[in-house]
Structures are given as C-alpha cells and as structure tokens.
Amino acid sequence: MTCPRPTNREPSALRPLSAALSPLHHTDGSASLQCGNTHVMAGVYGPIAPRISQREWMDGGVVSVVFSKGTMTAGVGGGGGGGTSSDGNGRDVVVPNGGMKPLATPLPSGGGATERELEHFLCDALSSCIMLERYPRCVIQVVIQILQADGSVLGTALNCAVLALMDAGVAMRGLPVACTCVVVEGRDESGQQQQQHEEERENERSIWIDPTAEEESAEGHSIVVLVTESTSSSNNQVASIERPSQELLITSFTYGAPMSMQGLLQCMESVGQCNVATVAFMRMAVEQKVQREVVTLWS
C-alpha cells in the first residue's frame, strides 16, 4: 500500500525537463535547467589561475562553488519582463513573466552558514568526478543561481552545474547525477509511527521521486538527495532503460523528518530509472547544441 501524491503523479514520475546550453555569454560554460516550476542557472569560469596563491594545488585543480538563493536581474537568461517582490522575511524574490510568485526554496532554513554547507556538498560531488589532475594550479569556479524554486532544488542545481561543466569542456571521469526523493513512512490515525515489523513497514513506505515544494514541506516527510556517478557498462555503448548503467553512490544530503536505514536503501533502489532518464536528457541537450553549432558553422 502506497500513499498517493498530492500532485496525482506516479511515485517514480519525473516532471517535464527543459535545458539550454550557453545562455550566458561571459562565461566559459553555462546552462539553464528547468524541472517543472524549478528553474536553475549555472555558469562555469575556468580553469583559470587563482587570485590567491594559497588556493593552488601543485598536483591538481580546485573546484569552487558559489550557491545563491537570492534574486536574479530581470532578463538574464529569460528574455526580460520579470520583476521582484518581497517575501515575509523581507527578502526579494523573482516574479517571472507569468506573474506567479515562486515558492520558498525548500531547503533547511538559515543564513549564510546553510548556503556554505550546500556549497561544500556540491563541491564534493563535482570534485569527485572532475579530472582535477589535468588542471594543476588552476581553479574551476561554478556559480549556481536559483531563479525559481518549487521542490528538488538541490538536485536540480547539481544537474545544472554538470551541464555547465560539459558546456565548458571540463574533463570528467564520470557523470554525477542527482535525484531527490521524499520518504513517507506508514502512520496510523493518530499520526505516530506504527509499531509493526520492519517487513510490514516497508510495504507502507512510499518513495516519491522529484517532489514539489508542497510534497517536501508536508509534516513528517524525509527528503534525501542522492548523487550517483553514472558510467556506461561499455565504452562504446550508452546506458538505456533496457541496459541500465553502472551506478556508484557519491554522496547524499538528507533533511526533514528522521529516516530509517531501510528507507535510505529503498531510495537508492528507486532512483535507478530516474538517473537513466536524466543522463539521456543531458546527452540529448548536448547533441542538440552540437548539431546547431554544426549547422551554423557550415551554413
């Protein structure tokens, strides 16, 4: 028995994806990624020499991530026409052309310290897959900006950063792919955890892939962002639904209600098809950009 989703989607269904490569002109690589109503933009600068010599590594490069949940100026990557308004905490939020005010970013609340924690999480995930040994004494800076938030913000931000790194031509040994899950444990009428055997609780546990802000903010829900390194099982073949890729868990980020180990393991089993679909979408986005560049070059 599974708990139905408020959005009436299937538990493993993804929201529509939309991406654009090189939307920014003053970066070495950039990408814009939309997942439902969540919109993220990322820019890559480098590899370049660091301004501070203490940040140099003789044996490899350094990845620097800047994660911002603030506002973007109207018209950046979106064609203009946007505006800003103030939320309940006195902060400005972007209001797109459609006039819909974006929901609050569904991440742990806090000031700069929380954003620094997210930057370290993104930096560790990206550094593990970049061939830093090819860029000694260099810095690769990744700037991530949240334009609109409606759930799965952290996972969308990492996938957007990966697209920007691919657009910049940064060498990578694997493709880090993030997937956000919501774990809904079985509960009785009083709202407390049912005291049953673990096997019975597993049947009542629901895993929702790619949640919205409404699904993440519900009371008692656990949110986990899993980052896996997707590598093809053959050097000359691409992963597909029939022949999934080999996946290695890189890192994870959890918040919300406490979650059991069985719930985390069940999440790891549920994100397989999601990651395959995300990798296929990234490949399609890059192929479309290459095809457009070829047509422009020879036209």
Secondary structure, DSSP 8 states (H G I E B T S, - for coil): -----TT---TT----EEEEE---SSSSEEEEEEETTEEEEEEEEEEE--SSGGG--TTS-EEEEEEE-S---TTTTT-S--EEEE-TTS-EEEE-TT--------S---SHHHHHHHHHHHHHHHHTTB-GGGSTT-EEEEEEEEEE-SS-HHHHHHHHHHHHHHHHT--BSSEEEEEEEEEE--B-TTSSB----HHHHHHH-EEEES--HHHHSSTT-EEEEEEEEEE-SSTT----SSS--EEEEEEEEEEES---HHHHHHHHHHTHHHHHHHHHHHHHHHHHHHHHHHHHHH-
